[in-house]
Amino acid sequence: MITTARQLKDLIRNMSKKKSADAQILKRNYMMERFLERISLSEYKNQFILKGGMLVAAMVGLDARATMDPDATIKGTNVSVEDVEMIISQRKELHHE
């Protein structure tokens, strides 16, 4: 289990060498996947619809994507900046293994 930022950086560095992959891409994908996992465990899980490059990567197991952000639709929820910031703020405080 990763418990420190140093452990995560070391793991990503080692994985990037092993797979000949860009460490920045691996780190970015890890962070986005962790955020999406937090959304999937939240009360908003049925309101976020993942689409685009990240969905394709998740379905077919691609290591890298052309786009740098998850593309999602939010249904049944206000999408003002304040509302989205509140949803994100709640999710980043969720502690999950």
Secondary structure, 3 states (H helix, E strand, C coil): CCCCHHHHHHHHHHHHHHHCCCHHHHHHHHHHHHHHHHHHCCCCCCCEEEECHHHHHHHHCCCCCCCCCCEEEECCCCCCHHHHHHHHHHHHCCCCC
